[in-house]
Amino acid sequence: MKRQIGIITAMTLAMTGMMTISAPALAEEEEPVIVRASIGAEPDNLNPWMSAATDTEAIFLNVFEGLVRFDETGAVIPGLAEEWEISDDGLTYTFHLRDDVTFHNGEQLTAEDVVYSYETLSGLNGEDPISSKFATITAIEAPDDFTVILTLSEANSAFLQLTRVAVLPEGYEEQSTAPVGTGPFAFVEYVPGQKMVLEKYEDYYDEERMPQIDGAEIYIMTDESAVVNALQSGQLDLGTVYADTADYVIGDFEVYSSPQNMVQLFALNNSVEPFDDVRVRQAFNYVIDKQQIIDLVFSGYATELYSNFSPVMAVYYNDELTDYYATDVEKAKELMKEAGYEDGLEITITVPSNYQKHVDTAQVIVEQLKQINVDAEIELIEWGTWLEDVYTSFDYQTTIVGLTGKLDPNDILARYTTGFKRNFMEYSNENFDKLISDALTASEEERVEMYKECQKILTEDAAAVWISDPNQIVITRSDLKGYTFYPVGFMDLSKLYFE
């Protein structure tokens, strides 16, 4: 995704013919005010229930909404439900819907749409559930057009946060090609390999969140040099880059930087040789110099990690794990010898080719592993292939990827539970599983300690090599205001405006 600054790519050249008028000029001519931004990856699916990619969610959170939303701190706030009650036993959730919401196709949102959505998500419609997260829903009722009651089989302290999942219109079958939501922006167009187009939804119900721009053109640009050139030439108003690339932007721009609650990791498939041996996994943790990766790949703009948790999640973060695997090549050699690999081994690092920073990280790791006689070969594959082979089928040895931050610690750590659909590390530990299960019905104080213990178990077992939380760097034209960071990936277009 990121390369050295160089010649304008074909994508940028293609954009030249499409965009020739700057935003202020458009405003003067009373034409629509459009923000032109970039993302670094193709959307994996336009249907939010089928999408797993960070960049896709960051854009489509403008199009889709759930019963609840979240604010800049990650706190749960009203969404399509203006209020709710939770029973004392934690098993019954009653949501009171707004009565002034319409989908982008003009149809009014009612309880029937919510019932349809949650029956589909949970499998109560007789089909396979869309997500195991909703498997505890045992009943869904709609006593009137604007009230929905969800009943759970067991209490789940993370459930309210889960209800930010998109509510989709009942009976609409074209979400993967022409998505329809309730958000402040409506989907207009997706041109594969080029762009997505959104427009302000004039009938949006929340006046305080009504967009101040008329639309957005989101360009898919996998090369950071193209992003920089497009910013410099005025073809982009907003671009997301890494710190080393930001230095090349010259002119009247604003640069915003923040940790993004993302975990970049060197994932090891715990179910295949040699990574089914904890000593090998521990050796890899000792030999990987994370700070070197941060300095060489991220120009120092990243936070070193020790488990699958970023310190952005301060309440739950286990700071006692700092330097648990301080770089120690001799210790790594000892562990490899104990495991029977003193003479080394050959491995493959499968990396999604569209994320250049992961590719760059892999190249550094290849050199570091040579210190313990490990010959690593990098296999570059397309993002869609990575999602199928690694994320879905677990058909790999090692990989490098970034895991999107979540608002609830259960969503972060539950991916390591035995049998979890997306546990592509194939990690399994009974004590870990029990803690995750018990935390769902524990008090908040108890949850904090349980999740800290879970991080400790993961680190002791060396389930993966957790590297860093890279800073997100956003560059905007100086007259484009309102860019806001969130604890999860979200390019909130509703806050943007031109001065």
For each residue, the residues with C-beta under 8 A, 3 or more apart:
1: 40 41 222 223 224 354 355 356 357
2: 40 223 224 241 242 245 356 357 360
3: 6 223 224 225 356
4: 225
5: 224 225 228 229 245 248
6: 3 225
7: 225
8: 12 13 225 226 229
9: 12 13 221 223 225 226 229
10: 13 14
11: 14 15 193 194 219 220 221 222 223 226
12: 8 9 15 16 221 226 229 230 233 235
13: 8 9 10 16
14: 10 11 17 18 194
15: 11 12 18 19 219 230 235
16: 12 13 19 20 233 235
17: 14 20
18: 14 15
19: 15 16 36 217 235
20: 16 17
21: 25 26 29 31
22: 25 26 234
23: 26 27 33 34 35 237 477 479 480 498
24: 27 28 479 498
25: 21 22 28 29
26: 21 22 23 29 31 32 33 34
27: 23 24 30 31 33 498
28: 24 25
29: 21 25 26
30: 27
31: 21 26 27
32: 26 214 215
33: 23 26 27 213 214 215 498
34: 23 26 213 214 215 216 217
35: 23 213 215 216 217 237 238 480 493 496
36: 19 216 217 219 235 236 237 238
37: 216 217 218 219 236 237 238 239 240 491
38: 218 219 220 221 227 230 236 238 239 240
39: 55 58 59 218 219 220 221 240 491
40: 1 2 55 220 221 222 240 354 355
41: 1 44 53 54 55 56 220 222 354 355 383
42: 192 193 220 354 383 384
43: 46 51 53 55 56 59 60 190 196
44: 41 50 51 52 53 56 383 384 387
45: 50 51 56 176
46: 43 51 60 175 176 177 178 179 187 190
47: 50 51 175 176 179
48: 51 57 60 64 165 166 168 175 179 181
49: 120 121 130 131 165 166 168 175
50: 44 45 47 130 176
51: 43 44 45 46 47 48 56 57 60
52: 44 56 387 391 422
53: 41 43 44 56 57 383 387
54: 41 57 58 262 402 404 489
55: 39 40 41 43 58 59 489
56: 41 43 44 45 51 52 53 59 60
57: 48 51 53 54 60 61 404 488 489 490
58: 39 54 55 61 489 490 491
59: 39 43 55 56 62 63 196 198 218 491
60: 43 46 48 51 56 57 63 64 179 181
61: 57 58 64 183 490 491 492
62: 59 183 184 185 198 216 491 492 493 494
63: 59 60 104 179 181 183 185 186 187 198
64: 48 60 61 166 167 168 179 181 182 183
65: 69 79 80 166 167 181 182 183
66: 69 79 80 163 164 165 166 167
67: 79 80 81 84 95 97 114 148 163 164 167
68: 76 77 78 79 81 84 160 161 163 164
69: 65 66 76 77 78 79 164
70: 74 75 76 77 161 164 407 486 487 488
71: 74 75 77
72: 484 485 486
73: 487
74: 70 71 407 486 487 488
75: 70 71
76: 68 69 70 160 161 164 407
77: 68 69 70 71
78: 68 69 81 82 83
79: 65 66 67 68 69 164
80: 65 66 67 97 98 101 109 114 167 182
81: 67 68 78 84 95 96 97 98 148 163
82: 78 96 97 98
83: 78 96
84: 67 68 81 93 94 95 96 160
85: 93 94
86: 90 92 93 94 160
87: 90 91 92 93
88:
89: 92 155
90: 86 87 152 155 156 157 441
91: 87 151 152 153 154 155
92: 86 87 89 149 150 151 152
93: 84 85 86 87 149 150 151 152 159 160 163
94: 84 85 86 147 148 149
95: 67 81 84 114 147 148 149 150 163
96: 81 82 83 84 146 147
97: 67 80 81 82 101 109 110 111 114 146 147 148
98: 80 81 82 101 109 146 205
99: 145 146
100: 205
101: 80 97 98 108 109 182 205
102: 106 107 108 109 182 203 205
103: 106 107 108 109 113 169 180 181 182
104: 63 180 181 182 186 187 201
105: 169 172 180
106: 102 103 203
107: 102 103 169
108: 101 102 103
109: 80 97 98 101 102 103 113 114 167 169 182
110: 97 113 114 145 146
111: 97 114 115 142 144 145 146 147 148
112: 115 116 142 145 170
113: 103 109 110 116 117 167 168 169 170
114: 67 80 95 97 109 110 111 117 118 142 148 167
115: 111 112 118 119 140 141 142 148 170
116: 112 113 119 120 125 168 169 170 171
117: 113 114 120 121 165 166 167 168 170
118: 114 115 121 122 124 134 137 140 148 150
119: 115 116 122 123 124 125 140
120: 49 116 117 123 125 127 130
121: 49 117 118 129 130 131 134 137 165
122: 118 119 129 130 134 135 137 140
123: 119 120 126 127 128 129 130 134 135
124: 118 119 137 139 140
125: 116 119 120
126: 123
127: 120 123
128: 123
129: 121 122 123 132 134 135
130: 49 50 120 121 122 123 134
131: 49 121 134 135 165
132: 129 135 420 421
133: 162 411
134: 118 121 122 123 129 130 131 137 162 165
135: 122 123 129 131 132
136: 152 153 154 156 159
137: 118 121 122 124 134 140 150 151 152 153
138: 151 152 153
139: 124 149 150 151
140: 115 118 119 122 124 137 148 149 150 151
141: 115 148 149 151
142: 111 112 114 115 145 147 148 149
143: 147 149
144: 111 147
145: 99 110 111 112 142
146: 96 97 98 99 110 111
147: 94 95 96 97 111 142 143 144
148: 67 81 94 95 97 111 114 115 118 140 141 142
149: 92 93 94 95 139 140 141 142 143
150: 92 93 95 118 137 139 140
151: 91 92 93 137 138 139 140 141
152: 90 91 92 93 136 137 138 155 156 159
153: 91 136 137 138
154: 91 136 440 441
155: 89 90 91 152 440 441
156: 90 136 152 159 162 440 441
157: 90 410 439 440 441 442 444 447
158: 161 162 408 410 411 440
159: 93 136 152 156 162 163
160: 68 76 84 86 93 163
161: 68 70 76 158 164 407 408 411
162: 133 134 156 158 159 165 408 411
163: 66 67 68 81 93 95 159 160
164: 66 67 68 69 70 76 79 161 407
165: 48 49 66 117 121 131 134 162
166: 48 49 64 65 66 117 181
167: 64 65 66 67 80 109 113 114 117 182
168: 48 49 64 113 116 117 172 175 180 181
169: 103 105 107 109 113 116 172 180
170: 112 113 115 116 117
171: 116
172: 105 168 169 175 180
173:
174: 177 178 179 180
175: 46 47 48 49 168 172 178 179 180
176: 45 46 47 50 179
177: 46 174
178: 46 174 175 187
179: 46 47 48 60 63 64 174 175 176 187
180: 103 104 105 168 169 172 174 175 186 187
181: 48 60 63 64 65 103 104 166 168 186 187
182: 64 65 80 101 102 103 104 109 167 205
183: 61 62 63 64 65 186 201 204
184: 62 200 201 204 206 209 210 211 493 494
185: 62 63 198 199 200 201 211 215 216 493 494
186: 63 104 180 181 183 198 199 200 201
187: 46 63 104 178 179 180 181 190 196 197 198
188: 197 198 199 215
189: 195 196 197
190: 43 46 187 195 196 197
191: 194 195 196
192: 42
193: 11 42 220
194: 11 14 191 219 220
195: 189 190 191 217 218 219 220
196: 43 59 187 189 190 191 217 218 220
197: 187 188 189 190 215 216 217 218
198: 59 62 63 185 186 187 188 215 216 218 493
199: 185 186 188 214 215
200: 184 185 186 204 210 211 213 214 215
201: 104 183 184 185 186 204 211
202:
203: 102 106
204: 183 184 200 201 209 210 211
205: 98 100 101 102 182
206: 184 209 210
207: 210
208:
209: 184 204 206 494
210: 184 200 204 206 207 494
211: 184 185 200 201 204 214 493 494 496
212: 482 494 496 497
213: 33 34 35 200 216 493 496 497 498
214: 32 33 34 199 200 211
215: 32 33 34 35 185 188 197 198 199 200
216: 34 35 36 37 62 185 197 198 213 493
217: 19 34 35 36 37 195 196 197
218: 37 38 39 59 195 196 197 198
219: 11 15 36 37 38 39 194 195 230 236
220: 11 38 39 40 41 42 193 194 195 196
221: 9 11 12 38 39 40 224 226 227 230 239
222: 1 11 40 41 226 354 356
223: 1 2 3 9 11 226 227 356
224: 1 2 3 5 221 227 228 241 242 245 356
225: 3 4 5 6 7 8 9 228 229 245
226: 8 9 11 12 221 222 223 229 230
227: 38 221 223 224 230 231 236 239 240 241 245
228: 5 224 225 231 232 239 241 245 248 249
229: 5 8 9 12 225 226 232 233
230: 12 15 38 219 221 226 227 233 235 236 239
231: 227 228 234 235 236 239 249 253 475 477
232: 228 229 249 250 251
233: 12 16 229 230
234: 22 231
235: 12 15 16 19 36 230 231
236: 36 37 38 219 227 230 231 239
237: 23 35 36 37 476 477 480
238: 35 36 37 38 474 475 476 477 480 483 491 496
239: 37 38 221 227 228 230 231 236 474 475
240: 37 38 39 40 227 472 473 474 475
241: 2 224 227 228 245 246 249 473 475
242: 2 224 245 246 298 299 301 357 470 471 473
243: 246 247 257 298 299 300 301 471 473
244: 247 298 299
245: 2 5 224 225 227 228 241 242 248 249 473
246: 241 242 243 249 255 473 475
247: 243 244
248: 5 228 245
249: 228 231 232 241 245 246 253 255 475
250: 232
251: 232
252: 477 478
253: 231 249 475 476 477 478
254: 475 476 477 478 480 483
255: 246 249 473 474 475
256: 473 474 475 476 483 485
257: 243 301 471 472 473 474
258: 471 472 485
259: 303 310 311 312 469 471 472
260: 312 405 469 470 471 472 485 489
261: 310 312 313 405 406 469 487 488
262: 54 310 402 403 404 405 469 470 472 489
263: 305 308 309 310 402 403 405 466 469
264: 302 305 357 358 361 400 401 402 403 466 467 468 469 470
265: 305 308 400 401 402 403 464 465 466 467
266: 284 288 349 361 365 398 399 400 464 465 467
267: 398 399 400 401 424 425 464 465
268: 275 281 284 397 398 425 462 463 464 465
269: 272 275 394 396 397 398 424 425 426
270: 275 276 281 425 426 427 428 463
271: 275 276 394 426
272: 269 275 276 397
273: 276 277
274: 277 280 339 341 345 347
275: 268 269 270 271 272 280 281 397 398
276: 270 271 272 273
277: 273 274 280 281 339
278: 281 282 461 462
279: 282 283 335 336 338 339
280: 274 275 277 283 284 335 336 339 341
281: 268 270 275 277 278 284 285 461 462 463 464
282: 278 279 285 286 325 332 335 462
283: 279 280 286 287 331 332 333 335 336 339 372
284: 266 268 280 281 287 288 332 369 462 465
285: 281 282 288 325 462 465
286: 282 283 325 326 327 328 329 331 332 335
287: 283 284 327 329 332 368 369 371 372
288: 266 284 285 293 325 327 365 368 465 467
289: 292 293 327 368
290: 293 294 304 305 327 467 468
291: 294 295 304 327
292: 289 295 296 364 368
293: 288 289 290 296 297 298 361 364 365 467 468
294: 290 291 297 298 300 301 302 304 467 468
295: 291 292 298 299 300
296: 292 293 360 364
297: 293 294 357 360 361 364
298: 242 243 244 293 294 295 301 302 357 468 470 471
299: 242 243 244 295
300: 243 294 295
301: 242 243 257 294 298 470 471 473
302: 264 294 298 468 469 470 471
303: 259 310 311 468 469 471
304: 290 291 294 467 468
305: 263 264 265 290 308 309 310 466 467 468 469
306: 321 322 323 324 325 459 466
307: 318 321 455 456 458 459 466
308: 263 265 305 403 412 413 415 416 455 458 463 464 466
309: 263 305 313 316 317 318 409 412 413 455
310: 259 261 262 263 303 305 313 317 405 469
311: 259 303 314 317 319 469
312: 259 260 261 405 469 487
313: 261 309 310 316 317 405 409 412 487
314: 311 317
315: 448
316: 309 313 409 447 448 451 452
317: 309 310 311 313 314 452 455
318: 307 309 321 451 452 455 456
319: 311 322
320: 452 456
321: 306 307 318 324 455 456 459
322: 306 319
323: 306 326
324: 306 321 459
325: 282 285 286 288 306 328 459 462
326: 286 323
327: 286 287 288 289 290 291
328: 286 325 331 332
329: 286 287 332 333 371 372
330: 333 334
331: 283 286 328 334 335
332: 282 283 284 286 287 328 329 335 336 371 372
333: 283 329 330 336 337 342 371 372
334: 330 331 337 338
335: 279 280 282 283 286 331 332 338 339
336: 279 280 283 332 333 339 341 342 344 372 373
337: 333 334 340 341 342
338: 279 334 335
339: 274 277 279 280 283 335 336
340: 337
341: 274 280 336 337 344 345 373
342: 333 336 337 373
343: 373
344: 336 341 372 373 374 375
345: 274 341 373 374 375
346: 374 375 376 377
347: 274 369 374 375 376 377 397 398
348: 376 377 378 379 396 397 398
349: 266 362 365 366 376 377 378 379 397 398 399 400
350: 379 381 386 389 390 396 397 398 399
351: 355 358 359 362 378 379 380 381 399 400
352: 355 358 380 381 382 383 386 401
353: 359 380 381 382 383
354: 1 40 41 42 222 382 383
355: 1 40 41 351 352 358 359 383 401 402
356: 1 2 3 222 223 224 359 360
357: 1 2 242 264 297 298 360 361 470
358: 264 351 352 355 361 362 400 401 402
359: 351 353 355 356 362 363 378 380
360: 2 296 297 356 357 363 364
361: 264 266 293 297 357 358 364 365 400 467
362: 349 351 358 359 365 366 376 378 400
363: 359 360 366 367 378
364: 292 293 296 297 360 361 367 368
365: 266 288 293 349 361 362 368 369 376 400
366: 349 362 363 369 370 376 378
367: 363 364 370
368: 287 288 289 292 364 365 371
369: 284 287 347 365 366 372 374 375 376
370: 366 367 373 374 375
371: 287 329 332 333 368
372: 283 287 329 332 333 336 344 369
373: 336 341 342 343 344 345 370
374: 344 345 346 347 369 370
375: 344 345 346 347 369 370
376: 346 347 348 349 362 365 366 369 398
377: 346 347 348 349
378: 348 349 351 359 362 363 366
379: 348 349 350 351
380: 351 352 353 359
381: 350 351 352 353 385 386 389
382: 352 353 354 385 386
383: 41 42 44 53 352 353 354 355 386 387
384: 42 44 387 388
385: 381 382 388 389
386: 350 352 381 382 383 389 390 391 399 401
387: 44 52 53 383 384 390 391 392
388: 384 385 391 392 393
389: 350 381 385 386 392 393 395 396
390: 350 386 387 393 394 395 396 399 401 424
391: 52 386 387 388 422 424
392: 387 388 389 424
393: 388 389 390
394: 269 271 390 424 426
395: 389 390
396: 269 348 350 389 390 399 424
397: 268 269 272 275 347 348 349 350
398: 266 267 268 269 275 347 348 349 350 376
399: 266 267 349 350 351 386 390 396 424
400: 264 265 266 267 349 351 358 361 362 365
401: 264 265 267 352 355 358 386 390
402: 54 262 263 264 265 355 358 470
403: 262 263 264 265 308 412 415
404: 54 57 262 488 489
405: 260 261 262 263 310 312 313 412 487 488 489
406: 261 409 411 412 488
407: 70 74 76 161 164 411 487 488
408: 158 161 162 411 412
409: 309 313 316 406 412 413 439 447 451
410: 157 158 413 414 436 439 440 451
411: 133 158 161 162 406 407 408 414 415
412: 308 309 313 403 405 406 408 409 415
413: 308 309 409 410 416 417 436 451 454 455 458
414: 410 411 417 420 436
415: 308 403 411 412 420 422 423
416: 308 413 420 423 425 427 429 432 454 458 463
417: 413 414 420 423 432 433 436
418: 423 427 428 429 430 433
419: 423
420: 132 414 415 416 417 423
421: 132
422: 52 391 415
423: 415 416 417 418 419 420 426 427
424: 267 269 390 391 392 394 396 399
425: 267 268 269 270 416 463 464
426: 269 270 271 394 423
427: 270 416 418 423 432 458 461 463 464
428: 270 418 433
429: 416 418 432 433 457 461
430: 418 433 434
431: 434 435 457
432: 416 417 427 429 435 436 454 457 458
433: 417 418 428 429 430 436 437
434: 430 431 437 438
435: 431 432 438 439 450 451 453 454 457
436: 410 413 414 417 432 433 439 440 450 454
437: 433 434 440
438: 434 435 441 442 450
439: 157 409 410 435 436 442 446 447 450 451 454
440: 154 155 156 157 158 410 436 437
441: 90 154 155 156 157 438
442: 157 438 439 446 447 450
443: 446 447
444: 157 447 448
445: 448 449
446: 439 442 443 449 450
447: 157 316 409 439 442 443 444 450 451
448: 315 316 444 445 451 452
449: 445 446 452 453
450: 435 436 438 439 442 446 447 453 454
451: 316 318 409 410 413 435 439 447 448 454 455
452: 316 317 318 320 448 449 455 456
453: 435 449 450 456 457
454: 413 416 432 435 436 439 450 451 457 458
455: 307 308 309 317 318 321 413 451 452 458 459
456: 307 318 320 321 452 453 459 460
457: 429 431 432 435 453 454 460 461
458: 307 308 413 416 427 432 454 455 461 463 464
459: 306 307 321 324 325 455 456 462
460: 456 457
461: 278 281 427 429 457 458
462: 268 278 281 282 284 285 325 459 465
463: 268 270 281 308 416 425 427 458
464: 265 266 267 268 281 308 425 427 458
465: 265 266 267 268 284 285 288 462
466: 263 264 265 305 306 307 308
467: 264 265 266 288 290 293 294 304 305 361
468: 264 290 293 294 298 302 303 304 305
469: 259 260 261 262 263 264 302 303 305 310 311 312
470: 242 260 262 264 298 301 302 357 402
471: 242 243 257 258 259 260 298 301 302 303
472: 240 257 258 259 260 262 485
473: 240 241 242 243 245 246 255 256 257 301
474: 238 239 240 255 256 257 483
475: 231 238 239 240 241 246 249 253 254 255 256
476: 237 238 253 254 256 480 483
477: 23 231 237 238 252 253 254 480
478: 252 253 254
479: 23 24 498 499
480: 23 35 237 238 254 476 477 483 496 497 498 499
481: 496 497 498 499
482: 212 495 496 497
483: 238 254 256 474 476 480 495 496
484: 72 492 495
485: 72 256 258 260 472
486: 70 72 74 489 490 492
487: 70 73 74 261 312 313 405 407
488: 57 70 74 261 404 405 406 407
489: 54 55 57 58 260 262 404 405 486
490: 57 58 61 486
491: 37 39 58 59 61 62 238
492: 61 62 484 486 495 496
493: 35 62 184 185 198 211 213 216 496
494: 62 184 185 209 210 211 212
495: 482 483 484 492
496: 35 211 212 213 238 480 481 482 483 492 493
497: 212 213 480 481 482
498: 23 24 27 33 213 479 480 481
499: 479 480 481
